[in-house]
Amino acid sequence: MTPNLTLHCSIPNANLHRPVRPPPKPKWLPPLPTQIKINIDASWTKEGSGLAVVARNSFGCLVSGLATFTFAASPLVAEALAIRLGVLLALSLRASHFLFEVDSLQLVNLLSHSTTSTDWAVLPLVDHIRDLTVDLVSHSWVWTSRMANQAADHIACLVRRRQCPAEWVQFPPSSFSHILLYDAGHAPT
């Protein structure tokens, strides 16, 4: 008679068949209560660019904004023009501390670390932006993903297509209002 042998083994790769959750999508996060967050974006084509700046407080409420149509030599120049527009907006607001969020890592690095650019056309704009920020009490540059910058991206696209209402800050289009409400859902209550 042979003994009854039970074989127990662990399978180290047993978790391979479990569904993997994708990482969470980046979301807009509110600034500190003492800050105004200014999201900035540009939508570029050879036929013209939309520039957009969206300023919000720690509750996610729209404080102000600017948008304009312009022509730019490249997407990077369009982003730099939008950043300059954002700094001009900050200078017009009655606040001391600003957090500028931009989805151009190259420009954030240029503005934060004084690195050099291979695009010579953007350098005068970067210098002008630096000159303007001297008049701000406190500011910081932060890179954000396009997913977390949807409000500015949306307005920039509307402006580029010439579909943005002139009074978009006072009377936001419903498509923009949905983004603001979604983003504000992540703000403290």
Backbone bond lengths (Angstrom), bond angles and torsions (degrees), N, CA, C in turn:
res aa  C-N    CA-C-N  psi(-1)  N-CA   C-N-CA  omega(-1)  CA-C   N-CA-C  phi
1 M - - - 1.415 - - 1.512 107.28 -
2 T 1.300 114.88 132.43 1.459 119.21 179.37 1.511 108.81 -97.20
3 P 1.298 114.79 140.85 1.466 117.34 179.99 1.537 110.45 -67.02
4 N 1.316 114.86 149.07 1.458 121.65 177.85 1.533 107.97 -78.53
5 L 1.301 117.21 112.07 1.455 121.94 -179.41 1.523 109.61 -101.34
6 T 1.286 114.79 129.69 1.455 119.68 174.73 1.518 107.13 -111.15
7 L 1.264 114.29 127.71 1.452 119.39 -177.89 1.523 108.75 -100.97
8 H 1.317 117.04 122.31 1.465 122.58 175.89 1.512 107.58 -113.28
9 C 1.267 113.91 130.64 1.470 116.77 175.49 1.523 108.65 -145.37
10 S 1.251 114.05 152.47 1.466 118.13 175.85 1.516 107.84 -101.39
11 I 1.278 114.61 143.13 1.452 120.22 -179.73 1.531 106.94 -104.68
12 P 1.321 116.15 109.17 1.461 118.47 -174.91 1.521 113.87 -63.65
13 N 1.289 119.29 -23.90 1.462 121.53 -177.95 1.525 112.32 -102.40
14 A 1.306 116.91 25.40 1.461 120.25 -178.25 1.520 111.68 -64.79
15 N 1.311 118.46 -25.45 1.460 121.18 -178.66 1.528 113.10 -79.70
16 L 1.317 116.99 -3.83 1.456 119.30 -178.80 1.518 112.62 -66.56
17 H 1.289 117.85 -23.05 1.456 120.91 -176.50 1.520 112.71 -93.77
18 R 1.310 117.96 -2.04 1.464 120.28 176.03 1.522 108.70 -78.99
19 P 1.315 115.53 143.70 1.470 117.43 178.82 1.534 109.98 -65.36
20 V 1.293 115.30 139.88 1.454 121.40 179.33 1.519 108.15 -98.66
21 R 1.309 115.59 129.31 1.455 119.55 178.16 1.522 108.91 -81.64
22 P 1.317 115.11 135.10 1.464 116.91 176.63 1.532 109.47 -68.95
23 P 1.312 117.20 154.67 1.463 118.76 177.94 1.523 109.60 -63.51
24 P 1.314 117.50 152.19 1.472 119.06 -179.47 1.525 110.71 -63.86
25 K 1.319 115.06 147.51 1.456 120.16 178.19 1.526 109.26 -70.98
26 P 1.324 117.47 141.69 1.470 119.25 177.45 1.524 109.89 -60.44
27 K 1.310 116.25 141.25 1.461 121.87 -178.45 1.522 109.63 -126.59
28 W 1.318 114.78 153.27 1.450 120.16 173.59 1.523 107.71 -67.08
29 L 1.298 116.18 133.38 1.454 121.49 177.67 1.512 109.22 -117.73
30 P 1.324 117.44 141.30 1.464 120.08 -177.62 1.528 111.29 -70.70
31 P 1.319 116.06 155.22 1.461 119.56 175.97 1.524 110.41 -77.92
32 L 1.305 116.07 175.86 1.466 121.00 173.45 1.523 108.93 -63.92
33 P 1.335 118.24 156.17 1.472 120.05 -179.34 1.525 114.10 -57.42
34 T 1.311 118.15 -23.53 1.465 120.99 -179.52 1.525 112.92 -89.11
35 Q 1.340 117.82 -0.49 1.457 121.61 -175.09 1.525 112.37 -114.66
36 I 1.311 113.78 159.41 1.461 122.71 165.78 1.518 105.50 -113.13
37 K 1.314 116.46 128.36 1.464 120.06 177.10 1.525 108.21 -95.96
38 I 1.318 115.03 129.76 1.457 120.96 178.75 1.524 107.97 -116.34
39 N 1.321 115.32 110.12 1.467 121.42 175.57 1.520 108.11 -89.04
40 I 1.323 115.12 137.05 1.457 121.57 -171.99 1.525 109.03 -132.07
41 D 1.345 115.78 138.53 1.459 118.62 174.92 1.523 110.11 -157.34
42 A 1.319 114.34 161.45 1.458 122.45 175.17 1.520 108.06 -133.25
43 S 1.312 115.39 145.33 1.454 122.09 174.28 1.521 106.30 -117.60
44 W 1.333 117.06 112.19 1.460 121.99 -169.64 1.518 112.50 -108.65
45 T 1.319 115.38 139.01 1.457 123.59 163.13 1.530 106.11 -143.82
46 K 1.315 116.51 166.63 1.466 119.94 177.29 1.528 111.53 -64.10
47 E 1.329 115.99 -26.04 1.467 120.83 -179.00 1.520 112.96 -81.31
48 G 1.319 118.77 -10.06 1.465 121.63 178.78 1.509 111.10 149.79
49 S 1.325 114.50 162.68 1.461 120.74 -176.52 1.522 111.08 -128.58
50 G 1.318 114.27 144.75 1.450 120.70 171.72 1.517 108.75 -102.82
51 L 1.326 116.84 130.72 1.465 122.52 177.22 1.512 107.72 -112.61
52 A 1.331 116.53 137.99 1.461 119.57 -178.81 1.515 111.27 -141.90
53 V 1.330 113.90 142.98 1.452 123.05 179.37 1.522 107.07 -135.22
54 V 1.344 116.56 126.27 1.459 121.80 -178.00 1.528 107.97 -125.85
55 A 1.336 116.74 117.43 1.464 121.88 -178.91 1.520 109.53 -105.61
56 R 1.354 116.21 127.96 1.469 121.42 -179.73 1.523 110.64 -135.77
57 N 1.316 114.44 156.36 1.465 120.53 179.26 1.526 110.73 -96.68
58 S 1.329 116.43 -172.37 1.467 121.07 -175.30 1.530 113.41 -69.13
59 F 1.316 118.06 -11.78 1.460 121.58 176.07 1.523 111.63 -94.74
60 G 1.322 116.27 -1.54 1.456 120.51 -178.40 1.509 113.09 84.19
61 C 1.333 116.92 7.26 1.463 120.87 -179.01 1.525 110.71 -78.15
62 L 1.311 115.31 138.54 1.457 121.63 177.32 1.523 108.91 -68.10
63 V 1.322 116.30 119.57 1.463 122.59 179.93 1.523 109.97 -93.77
64 S 1.325 115.53 -42.83 1.458 121.11 -178.52 1.520 108.73 -168.12
65 G 1.303 115.95 176.32 1.451 120.51 176.96 1.515 110.70 -174.12
66 L 1.301 114.64 159.56 1.456 121.98 176.05 1.522 108.26 -139.57
67 A 1.312 115.63 151.50 1.463 120.41 175.23 1.515 107.63 -153.54
68 T 1.315 115.44 145.58 1.457 119.74 178.68 1.526 110.37 -155.00
69 F 1.314 114.56 156.87 1.456 122.47 175.31 1.520 107.79 -100.83
70 T 1.327 117.04 137.87 1.464 121.08 179.48 1.517 109.63 -153.66
71 F 1.300 115.65 177.24 1.458 121.67 174.24 1.522 107.52 -113.89
72 A 1.316 116.19 137.76 1.465 121.30 -179.02 1.521 109.04 -137.61
73 A 1.320 114.96 148.81 1.457 121.16 -177.02 1.526 113.37 -70.19
74 S 1.336 116.79 -25.88 1.471 120.31 -176.85 1.526 108.77 -157.46
75 P 1.334 116.82 166.87 1.468 119.17 175.40 1.531 112.08 -59.46
76 L 1.325 117.80 -36.88 1.461 120.87 -179.81 1.524 111.37 -66.19
77 V 1.317 117.17 -41.31 1.465 120.52 176.88 1.525 110.02 -64.54
78 A 1.325 117.50 -40.73 1.471 120.81 177.66 1.527 110.39 -60.84
79 E 1.326 117.78 -43.27 1.473 120.89 177.77 1.532 110.49 -62.52
80 A 1.334 117.02 -41.10 1.466 119.99 179.20 1.526 110.93 -65.40
81 L 1.321 117.61 -38.95 1.469 120.65 175.97 1.532 110.51 -62.90
82 A 1.326 116.84 -39.26 1.467 120.25 177.48 1.525 110.93 -65.45
83 I 1.329 117.05 -39.45 1.466 120.30 178.14 1.524 110.00 -63.36
84 R 1.331 116.86 -43.18 1.471 119.24 177.46 1.524 110.16 -59.56
85 L 1.325 117.30 -40.84 1.465 121.47 176.99 1.529 110.45 -61.29
86 G 1.341 116.57 -39.36 1.457 120.42 178.46 1.514 112.89 -65.26
87 V 1.318 117.16 -39.43 1.467 120.46 178.27 1.528 109.89 -68.53
88 L 1.323 117.52 -39.12 1.467 120.10 176.49 1.527 110.97 -61.79
89 L 1.332 116.61 -39.10 1.461 119.53 175.94 1.526 110.29 -63.34
90 A 1.322 117.05 -45.57 1.474 120.66 179.39 1.521 110.88 -57.74
91 L 1.309 117.55 -41.12 1.463 121.12 179.76 1.522 112.16 -64.15
92 S 1.330 116.96 -25.49 1.465 120.25 -179.32 1.533 112.96 -87.15
93 L 1.325 117.56 -13.00 1.467 121.13 -177.77 1.529 110.86 -89.32
94 R 1.303 115.97 153.11 1.465 120.96 177.65 1.515 109.33 -92.31
95 A 1.301 115.31 73.84 1.461 121.42 178.63 1.521 107.52 -147.54
96 S 1.317 115.70 162.57 1.462 120.03 -176.55 1.518 113.46 -109.25
97 H 1.326 117.06 -30.86 1.462 120.74 -171.29 1.527 110.25 -119.90
98 F 1.327 114.88 123.76 1.464 120.60 -176.88 1.519 110.94 -125.04
99 L 1.308 114.03 141.48 1.457 122.21 174.01 1.525 105.81 -118.27
100 F 1.329 116.69 112.17 1.458 122.01 179.86 1.522 108.68 -95.04
101 E 1.338 116.41 120.81 1.468 121.43 176.87 1.511 109.29 -109.07
102 V 1.338 114.37 127.55 1.454 122.21 -175.64 1.523 107.95 -135.41
103 D 1.329 117.05 143.67 1.469 118.57 178.63 1.533 112.85 -96.71
104 S 1.327 116.88 20.42 1.465 122.11 173.59 1.527 108.52 -109.38
105 L 1.321 116.11 101.08 1.462 120.69 -179.45 1.529 111.06 -61.50
106 Q 1.318 116.54 -37.15 1.465 119.96 -179.66 1.531 110.95 -60.42
107 L 1.323 117.75 -44.33 1.461 120.19 179.80 1.521 112.37 -71.09
108 V 1.321 117.33 -37.79 1.468 119.39 175.81 1.522 109.65 -59.80
109 N 1.324 117.34 -43.33 1.466 120.21 177.80 1.526 111.66 -64.54
110 L 1.323 117.26 -41.20 1.463 120.40 178.55 1.528 111.49 -62.13
111 L 1.321 116.69 -41.31 1.466 120.59 -177.32 1.523 112.66 -79.03
112 S 1.315 117.29 -31.72 1.465 121.10 -176.31 1.519 113.37 -87.01
113 H 1.313 116.11 -36.42 1.465 119.31 -169.47 1.522 113.54 -120.15
114 S 1.302 117.55 6.28 1.469 121.60 179.15 1.523 112.83 54.56
115 T 1.328 116.69 34.65 1.455 119.62 176.25 1.525 108.52 -76.30
116 T 1.302 117.06 165.88 1.458 120.50 -179.93 1.519 109.82 -94.68
117 S 1.322 114.60 156.99 1.462 120.91 -178.45 1.515 109.73 -112.59
118 T 1.311 115.43 148.84 1.459 120.27 174.37 1.525 110.44 -82.95
119 D 1.320 117.26 -12.72 1.459 122.07 179.27 1.524 108.08 -97.74
120 W 1.316 117.04 96.77 1.463 121.56 -175.76 1.521 112.22 -61.33
121 A 1.331 118.87 -27.09 1.462 121.70 -177.13 1.519 112.47 -66.27
122 V 1.323 117.72 -22.38 1.464 120.77 -176.94 1.535 112.25 -89.62
123 L 1.316 117.96 -18.25 1.466 120.95 -174.55 1.533 114.08 -60.74
124 P 1.337 120.90 -44.10 1.467 118.91 177.04 1.530 112.64 -62.04
125 L 1.325 116.40 -35.42 1.475 119.56 177.46 1.525 111.19 -66.64
126 V 1.318 116.93 -42.00 1.466 120.82 178.59 1.522 109.71 -62.05
127 D 1.327 117.56 -43.18 1.469 120.60 177.45 1.527 111.27 -62.02
128 H 1.337 116.58 -41.46 1.469 120.18 178.92 1.536 110.99 -64.70
129 I 1.316 116.75 -41.32 1.472 120.68 178.15 1.528 109.67 -61.70
130 R 1.315 117.08 -44.76 1.477 120.29 178.07 1.524 110.93 -59.90
131 D 1.325 116.84 -41.35 1.471 120.25 178.23 1.528 111.12 -62.35
132 L 1.327 116.83 -41.25 1.466 120.47 -179.67 1.526 112.30 -66.05
133 T 1.331 116.95 -37.78 1.470 119.67 -175.59 1.531 112.75 -72.11
134 V 1.312 118.17 -11.41 1.465 120.89 176.58 1.533 109.86 -59.77
135 D 1.322 116.84 -30.54 1.470 120.77 -178.40 1.532 113.67 -83.54
136 L 1.318 118.32 -0.93 1.464 121.24 176.53 1.530 109.20 -90.71
137 V 1.324 116.79 138.33 1.467 120.54 179.47 1.523 110.29 -63.35
138 S 1.331 116.28 -48.45 1.456 121.13 -177.44 1.527 108.95 -150.17
139 H 1.319 115.38 135.33 1.463 119.24 176.67 1.529 108.81 -155.40
140 S 1.332 114.32 157.40 1.458 119.89 174.19 1.523 108.61 -144.39
141 W 1.336 114.24 153.14 1.462 122.56 179.32 1.517 108.22 -107.27
142 V 1.322 115.83 130.44 1.459 120.82 -178.45 1.520 108.62 -133.70
143 W 1.332 115.49 132.62 1.457 119.35 172.31 1.518 108.20 -80.08
144 T 1.312 116.26 141.13 1.457 122.07 174.25 1.522 108.41 -136.98
145 S 1.305 115.90 156.52 1.463 119.70 177.86 1.529 109.38 -75.99
146 R 1.304 115.83 160.79 1.463 119.88 177.86 1.534 110.78 -61.44
147 M 1.330 117.48 -33.13 1.471 120.95 178.40 1.522 111.78 -61.84
148 A 1.317 117.45 -34.75 1.465 121.04 179.57 1.526 111.53 -89.20
149 N 1.313 116.61 1.11 1.459 122.21 -178.02 1.532 110.28 -120.87
150 Q 1.315 116.23 30.30 1.461 120.86 -172.83 1.524 113.81 -64.06
151 A 1.322 117.57 -34.44 1.467 119.50 -177.71 1.524 110.39 -62.65
152 A 1.321 117.45 -51.24 1.468 120.62 179.92 1.525 110.74 -66.64
153 D 1.316 116.79 -39.70 1.461 121.10 179.16 1.532 110.72 -60.86
154 H 1.323 116.38 -43.16 1.465 121.07 -178.21 1.537 110.95 -63.23
155 I 1.322 116.46 -47.74 1.462 119.65 -179.71 1.524 110.22 -64.59
156 A 1.335 117.81 -41.99 1.465 120.71 179.26 1.535 111.00 -59.36
157 C 1.320 116.97 -41.31 1.472 120.76 178.33 1.525 111.36 -65.82
158 L 1.337 116.70 -41.92 1.468 119.88 177.49 1.524 110.88 -61.71
159 V 1.330 116.86 -42.42 1.462 121.01 179.93 1.528 110.63 -64.77
160 R 1.328 116.60 -44.31 1.466 120.06 179.92 1.526 111.00 -59.67
161 R 1.331 117.02 -38.09 1.471 121.30 179.62 1.531 111.45 -84.54
162 R 1.337 115.81 0.59 1.473 123.37 -179.62 1.531 110.94 60.09
163 Q 1.341 115.12 41.65 1.462 121.66 179.39 1.525 112.17 -119.08
164 C 1.312 117.34 11.20 1.463 120.53 -177.63 1.525 109.51 -91.67
165 P 1.321 117.22 124.82 1.464 118.54 178.28 1.531 110.58 -65.69
166 A 1.313 116.31 147.00 1.465 121.43 -177.69 1.530 111.78 -60.84
167 E 1.315 117.52 -34.52 1.468 121.81 -177.30 1.533 111.56 -100.02
168 W 1.324 118.18 41.41 1.459 121.63 -174.18 1.521 113.43 -65.41
169 V 1.314 118.50 -24.76 1.472 120.14 179.26 1.531 109.81 -75.08
170 Q 1.327 117.35 -45.97 1.466 120.61 -179.52 1.519 112.12 -76.20
171 F 1.318 116.84 -35.54 1.468 122.37 -178.47 1.527 108.89 -130.17
172 P 1.345 117.04 77.31 1.469 119.59 -176.01 1.523 111.94 -63.35
173 P 1.341 116.70 139.76 1.465 118.50 173.77 1.526 109.64 -61.52
174 S 1.318 117.11 151.94 1.466 120.20 -174.95 1.519 112.03 -59.01
175 S 1.330 117.96 -35.21 1.464 120.08 179.21 1.523 110.89 -62.71
176 F 1.315 117.10 -36.84 1.461 122.36 178.25 1.530 110.41 -74.70
177 S 1.316 116.89 -39.49 1.472 121.13 178.90 1.521 111.33 -59.40
178 H 1.328 117.04 -37.65 1.468 120.69 178.18 1.525 111.11 -62.25
179 I 1.315 116.72 -40.57 1.470 120.65 178.22 1.525 109.76 -65.49
180 L 1.329 117.53 -44.66 1.465 121.05 179.56 1.529 111.38 -61.22
181 L 1.325 116.61 -42.97 1.465 120.15 179.28 1.521 111.28 -65.51
182 Y 1.317 117.26 -40.84 1.461 121.01 177.83 1.522 110.13 -62.35
183 D 1.329 115.98 -48.45 1.453 120.11 179.72 1.535 111.89 -62.01
184 A 1.326 116.82 -41.76 1.464 121.13 -178.78 1.529 111.02 -65.56
185 G 1.318 117.19 -22.49 1.465 120.49 176.39 1.506 112.02 -64.00
186 H 1.327 117.33 -17.42 1.466 122.08 178.65 1.516 111.28 -97.59
187 A 1.313 116.92 -0.82 1.471 120.71 179.30 1.528 109.24 -84.63
188 P 1.327 118.00 157.87 1.463 119.46 178.07 1.525 111.00 -66.64
189 T 1.315 116.02 149.45 1.476 119.17 179.76 1.502 110.55 -102.32
